[in-house]
Amino acid sequence: MVKSCLSPDGAWLVSGSETGQPYVWDADLEQPQNTKKYECNFMDVISDVDWNTRYNMFAVAGFGQEFPILCYVFAR
């Protein structure tokens, strides 16, 4: 199962994927944003994503010991 979440202001959707890359969507335009493949490239499924409501950042994680939890500051 792959999780998705909305930013606190409802403007962005972040989704995990089976490709090993997170996807960021502009919720108003309903279009994906271009992301750089080298910024996050898991070897397998990104199963969890969650947005921090206090800071403008989100975290992504895979399943298993060898998958890190990566945090991204979306916009400073």
DRENNU-234146 format. One record per residue: residue number from 1; residue in one letter; chain; x, y, z of N, C-alpha, C in turn. Coordinates in steps of 0.001 Angstrom, whole numbers, plus 524288, in hexadecimal, padded with zeros to 5 digits. Example, Ala and Ser with C-alpha at 12.3 -4.5 7.8 and 13.67 -1.06 7.14 Angstrom:
! DRENNU-234146
i->1&aa->A&ch->A&n.u->83386&n.v->7E9C6&n.w->81E78&ca.u->8300C&ca.v->7EE6C&ca.w->81E78&c.u->83390&c.v->7F31C&c.w->81E78
i->2&aa->S&ch->A&n.u->83232&n.v->7F736&n.w->81BA8&ca.u->83566&ca.v->7FBDC&ca.w->81BE4&c.u->83264&c.v->8001E&c.w->81EBE
This chain:
! DRENNU-234146
i->1&aa->M&ch->A&n.u->80349&n.v->7FB67&n.w->80000&ca.u->80000&ca.v->80000&ca.w->80000&c.u->80378&c.v->804DB&c.w->80000
i->2&aa->V&ch->A&n.u->80233&n.v->8089A&n.w->7FCD0&ca.u->8051E&ca.v->80D73&ca.w->7FC47&c.u->801CC&c.v->811E9&c.w->7FE6E
i->3&aa->K&ch->A&n.u->80420&n.v->81524&n.w->801BC&ca.u->80150&ca.v->8195A&ca.w->80459&c.u->8022C&c.v->81E8D&c.w->80190
i->4&aa->S&ch->A&n.u->7FE4E&n.v->821FE&n.w->801F1&ca.u->7FE9D&ca.v->82756&ca.w->80001&c.u->7FCD0&c.v->82AFC&c.w->8044F
i->5&aa->C&ch->A&n.u->7FE4D&n.v->82FF3&n.w->803F9&ca.u->7FC71&ca.v->833C4&ca.w->807CB&c.u->7FC4D&c.v->8392D&c.w->80566
i->6&aa->L&ch->A&n.u->7F8F2&n.v->83C88&n.w->80790&ca.u->7F875&ca.v->841F8&ca.w->805E9&c.u->7FBAB&c.v->84577&c.w->8097F
i->7&aa->S&ch->A&n.u->7FDAD&n.v->849BC&n.w->8074F&ca.u->80050&ca.v->84DA4&ca.w->80A81&c.u->7FC4C&c.v->8502F&c.w->80E1C
i->8&aa->P&ch->A&n.u->7FE01&n.v->85295&n.w->8126A&ca.u->7FA49&ca.v->854FC&ca.w->8160B&c.u->7F6B8&c.v->85914&c.w->81386
i->9&aa->D&ch->A&n.u->7F8A4&n.v->85BD3&n.w->80F83&ca.u->7F560&ca.v->85FBD&ca.w->80CEE&c.u->7F21E&c.v->85D78&c.w->80875
i->10&aa->G&ch->A&n.u->7F2BF&n.v->8586D&n.w->8075F&ca.u->7EFB7&ca.v->855D2&ca.w->80350&c.u->7F188&c.v->856EC&c.w->7FDC4
i->11&aa->A&ch->A&n.u->7F5FD&n.v->85987&n.w->7FD29&ca.u->7F7D5&ca.v->85B04&ca.w->7F7F2&c.u->7FAFE&c.v->856BB&c.w->7F548
i->12&aa->W&ch->A&n.u->7FD42&n.v->85323&n.w->7F83B&ca.u->800C2&ca.v->84F2A&ca.w->7F608&c.u->7FF3C&c.v->849BF&c.w->7F7E1
i->13&aa->L&ch->A&n.u->7FFE5&n.v->845FE&n.w->7F478&ca.u->7FF24&ca.v->8407D&ca.w->7F5BF&c.u->8045C&c.v->83DC6&c.w->7F4DE
i->14&aa->V&ch->A&n.u->8060E&n.v->83AC6&n.w->7F8B0&ca.u->80AD6&ca.v->837B6&ca.w->7F837&c.u->80943&c.v->831FE&c.w->7F881
i->15&aa->S&ch->A&n.u->80B67&n.v->82EE5&n.w->7F4FF&ca.u->80A04&ca.v->82962&ca.w->7F4C7&c.u->80EE6&c.v->82608&c.w->7F474
i->16&aa->G&ch->A&n.u->80EBC&n.v->82199&n.w->7F71B&ca.u->812C7&ca.v->81DAD&ca.w->7F667&c.u->811C5&c.v->81AE7&c.w->7F142
i->17&aa->S&ch->A&n.u->8151D&n.v->8171C&n.w->7EFF2&ca.u->81456&ca.v->8145D&ca.w->7EB02&c.u->8172D&c.v->80F2B&c.w->7EB00
i->18&aa->E&ch->A&n.u->815E7&n.v->80BFF&n.w->7E740&ca.u->818A0&ca.v->8070C&ca.w->7E683&c.u->81DAB&c.v->807B8&c.w->7E373
i->19&aa->T&ch->A&n.u->81E93&n.v->80C5E&n.w->7E14D&ca.u->8234B&ca.v->80D5D&ca.w->7DE45&c.u->827EB&c.v->80EF8&c.w->7E1A9
i->20&aa->G&ch->A&n.u->82701&n.v->80FFD&n.w->7E6A6&ca.u->82B34&ca.v->811A3&ca.w->7EA24&c.u->82C10&c.v->8177A&c.w->7EA42
i->21&aa->Q&ch->A&n.u->8287B&n.v->81A7A&n.w->7E801&ca.u->828E2&ca.v->8202C&ca.w->7E80B&c.u->823CB&c.v->82282&c.w->7EA06
i->22&aa->P&ch->A&n.u->82424&n.v->82698&n.w->7ED41&ca.u->81F52&ca.v->8293B&ca.w->7EED8&c.u->81D4F&c.v->82CA5&c.w->7EA67
i->23&aa->Y&ch->A&n.u->81840&n.v->82D6C&n.w->7EA54&ca.u->815D8&ca.v->830D0&ca.w->7E66A&c.u->81337&c.v->83559&c.w->7E934
i->24&aa->V&ch->A&n.u->813FD&n.v->83A09&n.w->7E723&ca.u->811BF&ca.v->83ECB&ca.w->7E956&c.u->80DFC&c.v->8410B&c.w->7E549
i->25&aa->W&ch->A&n.u->80931&n.v->84206&n.w->7E700&ca.u->80526&ca.v->84414&ca.w->7E385&c.u->8035D&c.v->84965&c.w->7E574
i->26&aa->D&ch->A&n.u->8025A&n.v->84CED&n.w->7E1CA&ca.u->7FFD0&ca.v->851DC&ca.w->7E2F8&c.u->7F9F4&c.v->850AD&c.w->7E329
i->27&aa->A&ch->A&n.u->7F7A4&n.v->8511F&n.w->7E7BD&ca.u->7F227&ca.v->84F95&ca.w->7E86C&c.u->7EE72&c.v->85326&c.w->7E563
i->28&aa->D&ch->A&n.u->7EFCB&n.v->8581A&n.w->7E4CF&ca.u->7EC62&ca.v->85BB9&ca.w->7E1EE&c.u->7EC68&c.v->85A9A&c.w->7DC17
i->29&aa->L&ch->A&n.u->7F108&n.v->859A4&n.w->7D9EB&ca.u->7F17E&ca.v->858A6&ca.w->7D44F&c.u->7F0A4&c.v->852F0&c.w->7D2DF
i->30&aa->E&ch->A&n.u->7F0BD&n.v->84F87&n.w->7D6D2&ca.u->7F03E&ca.v->849E2&ca.w->7D615&c.u->7F460&c.v->847D9&c.w->7D24D
i->31&aa->Q&ch->A&n.u->7F931&n.v->849D6&n.w->7D2EF&ca.u->7FD87&ca.v->8482E&ca.w->7CFA3&c.u->80241&c.v->846DA&c.w->7D2F7
i->32&aa->P&ch->A&n.u->80547&n.v->842E2&n.w->7D15C&ca.u->80A0A&ca.v->8419A&ca.w->7D442&c.u->80E38&c.v->845BE&c.w->7D365
i->33&aa->Q&ch->A&n.u->8117B&n.v->84675&n.w->7D759&ca.u->815E3&ca.v->84A0A&ca.w->7D6F0&c.u->81AB2&c.v->846F1&c.w->7D556
i->34&aa->N&ch->A&n.u->81E0E&n.v->84954&n.w->7D251&ca.u->822EF&ca.v->846C2&ca.w->7D0D5&c.u->8267E&c.v->8467B&c.w->7D593
i->35&aa->T&ch->A&n.u->82852&n.v->841CD&n.w->7D6CD&ca.u->82C10&ca.v->84111&ca.w->7DB0C&c.u->830F5&c.v->83E94&c.w->7D8CB
i->36&aa->K&ch->A&n.u->83547&n.v->83FA4&n.w->7DB2D&ca.u->83A3F&ca.v->83D8E&ca.w->7D957&c.u->83AD9&c.v->837F8&c.w->7DB48
i->37&aa->K&ch->A&n.u->83BCF&n.v->8345D&n.w->7D7B7&ca.u->83C12&ca.v->82ED7&ca.w->7D910&c.u->84057&c.v->82D9A&c.w->7DD01
i->38&aa->Y&ch->A&n.u->844A2&n.v->8308A&n.w->7DCEC&ca.u->848E8&ca.v->82F59&ca.w->7E075&c.u->847E6&c.v->83128&c.w->7E610
i->39&aa->E&ch->A&n.u->843F2&n.v->8345B&n.w->7E6ED&ca.u->842E2&ca.v->8363B&ca.w->7EC35&c.u->840F0&c.v->831E2&c.w->7EFC3
i->40&aa->C&ch->A&n.u->83DE9&n.v->82E60&n.w->7EDBD&ca.u->83BEC&ca.v->829FC&ca.w->7F0CD&c.u->83B1C&c.v->8256A&c.w->7ED1E
i->41&aa->N&ch->A&n.u->83DF6&n.v->8214E&n.w->7EE09&ca.u->83D71&ca.v->81CBF&ca.w->7EAB0&c.u->83E09&c.v->817D9&c.w->7EE08
i->42&aa->F&ch->A&n.u->839C3&n.v->81604&n.w->7F028&ca.u->839C1&ca.v->8113A&ca.w->7F33F&c.u->83A4E&c.v->80C91&c.w->7EF98
i->43&aa->M&ch->A&n.u->83C21&n.v->80848&n.w->7F196&ca.u->83CB8&ca.v->80391&ca.w->7EE6A&c.u->8378A&c.v->800B9&c.w->7EDAD
i->44&aa->D&ch->A&n.u->833AC&n.v->80212&n.w->7F0CD&ca.u->82EA8&ca.v->7FF61&ca.w->7F094&c.u->82A57&c.v->80347&c.w->7F1E7
i->45&aa->V&ch->A&n.u->825F4&n.v->80167&n.w->7F393&ca.u->8213A&ca.v->8047C&ca.w->7F48A&c.u->8220E&c.v->8089D&c.w->7F8CE
i->46&aa->I&ch->A&n.u->8203C&n.v->80D59&n.w->7F7C1&ca.u->81F9D&ca.v->81141&ca.w->7FBE0&c.u->81A16&c.v->81094&c.w->7FDD4
i->47&aa->S&ch->A&n.u->8199B&n.v->80E6C&n.w->80282&ca.u->8146C&ca.v->80CFD&ca.w->8046F&c.u->811E8&c.v->8112C&c.w->807D7
i->48&aa->D&ch->A&n.u->81503&n.v->81483&n.w->80A46&ca.u->812D7&ca.v->8186C&ca.w->80DDB&c.u->814CD&c.v->81DD8&c.w->80C8F
i->49&aa->V&ch->A&n.u->8114F&n.v->8218D&n.w->80CBE&ca.u->812A1&ca.v->82716&ca.w->80C67&c.u->80F44&c.v->829EB&c.w->81066
i->50&aa->D&ch->A&n.u->81167&n.v->82E05&n.w->812AF&ca.u->80E57&ca.v->83117&ca.w->81664&c.u->8106F&c.v->836A1&c.w->8168B
i->51&aa->W&ch->A&n.u->80CE6&n.v->83A5B&n.w->81718&ca.u->80E48&ca.v->83FDA&ca.w->81726&c.u->80E7D&c.v->841A4&c.w->81CCF
i->52&aa->N&ch->A&n.u->81281&n.v->8448F&n.w->81E32&ca.u->812EE&ca.v->846D6&ca.w->82360&c.u->80FB3&c.v->84BD7&c.w->82373
i->53&aa->T&ch->A&n.u->80BF9&n.v->84C36&n.w->826F4&ca.u->80875&ca.v->850B8&ca.w->8270C&c.u->80AF1&c.v->8558D&c.w->8296F
i->54&aa->R&ch->A&n.u->80F13&n.v->854E5&n.w->82C72&ca.u->811A2&ca.v->85962&ca.w->82EE8&c.u->815C0&c.v->85BE4&c.w->82B5B
i->55&aa->Y&ch->A&n.u->818A2&n.v->858A4&n.w->828A1&ca.u->81CB2&ca.v->85A85&ca.w->82516&c.u->81B28&c.v->85907&c.w->81F87
i->56&aa->N&ch->A&n.u->81CEF&n.v->85BEF&n.w->81BC3&ca.u->81B71&ca.v->85AEF&ca.w->81659&c.u->81EF7&c.v->856B1&c.w->81405
i->57&aa->M&ch->A&n.u->81E28&n.v->851E9&n.w->815DA&ca.u->8215B&ca.v->84D90&ca.w->8140A&c.u->81E35&c.v->8488B&c.w->8142B
i->58&aa->F&ch->A&n.u->81FFA&n.v->844B8&n.w->8111C&ca.u->81D73&ca.v->83F9F&ca.w->8113A&c.u->821A3&c.v->83B6D&c.w->8118D
i->59&aa->A&ch->A&n.u->82000&n.v->836D6&n.w->81338&ca.u->8238D&ca.v->83266&ca.w->813CB&c.u->82192&c.v->82DEB&c.w->8106F
i->60&aa->V&ch->A&n.u->82541&n.v->82AE2&n.w->80E55&ca.u->823F0&ca.v->82633&ca.w->80B5A&c.u->826EF&c.v->8219E&c.w->80D9D
i->61&aa->A&ch->A&n.u->824A6&n.v->81CFC&n.w->80D48&ca.u->82736&ca.v->81855&ca.w->80F61&c.u->82589&c.v->8138C&c.w->80C50
i->62&aa->G&ch->A&n.u->82914&n.v->80FCA&n.w->80C10&ca.u->827EC&ca.v->80AB8&ca.w->809C5&c.u->82708&c.v->806CF&c.w->80E1F
i->63&aa->F&ch->A&n.u->82688&n.v->801EF&n.w->80CB7&ca.u->82593&ca.v->7FDE4&ca.w->81090&c.u->82A6C&c.v->7FA7F&c.w->8110B
i->64&aa->G&ch->A&n.u->82C70&n.v->7F9FF&n.w->815BE&ca.u->830EE&ca.v->7F6A5&ca.w->816A7&c.u->83573&c.v->7F98E&c.w->81920
i->65&aa->Q&ch->A&n.u->83937&n.v->7F696&n.w->81B21&ca.u->83D9E&ca.v->7F8D5&ca.w->81DE9&c.u->84139&c.v->7FC05&c.w->81A72
i->66&aa->E&ch->A&n.u->8419B&n.v->7FAA9&n.w->81593&ca.u->84558&ca.v->7FD3D&ca.w->81229&c.u->84332&c.v->8021E&c.w->80F80
i->67&aa->F&ch->A&n.u->83E77&n.v->803A6&n.w->810D6&ca.u->83C1E&ca.v->80847&ca.w->80E89&c.u->83C1D&c.v->80CAB&c.w->8128B
i->68&aa->P&ch->A&n.u->83E77&n.v->81114&n.w->81137&ca.u->83E9D&ca.v->8157E&ca.w->814E0&c.u->8396A&c.v->81862&c.w->814FF
i->69&aa->I&ch->A&n.u->838F4&n.v->81BD4&n.w->818C5&ca.u->834B7&ca.v->81F9E&ca.w->818DA&c.u->83730&c.v->824BA&c.w->8171D
i->70&aa->L&ch->A&n.u->8354F&n.v->826F2&n.w->812EE&ca.u->8377E&ca.v->82BBE&ca.w->810D7&c.u->833A5&c.v->83038&c.w->811AE
i->71&aa->C&ch->A&n.u->835B1&n.v->834A0&n.w->81379&ca.u->83276&ca.v->83948&ca.w->81455&c.u->83401&c.v->83D72&c.w->81065
i->72&aa->Y&ch->A&n.u->83026&n.v->83FF7&n.w->80E2A&ca.u->83102&ca.v->84412&ca.w->80A51&c.u->82E6C&c.v->84914&c.w->80C11
i->73&aa->V&ch->A&n.u->8316C&n.v->84D5C&n.w->80C0B&ca.u->82F2B&ca.v->85273&ca.w->80CED&c.u->82CFE&c.v->85427&c.w->807AC
i->74&aa->F&ch->A&n.u->827DC&n.v->854C2&n.w->8076E&ca.u->82551&ca.v->855BD&ca.w->80270&c.u->82657&c.v->85B39&c.w->8006F
i->75&aa->A&ch->A&n.u->82583&n.v->85F20&n.w->803B7&ca.u->82688&ca.v->86487&ca.w->8023A&c.u->827DC&c.v->86784&c.w->8072B
i->76&aa->R&ch->A&n.u->82C5A&n.v->869F6&n.w->80730&ca.u->82E0D&ca.v->86CCB&ca.w->80BE2&c.u->82B3F&c.v->871F2&c.w->80C71
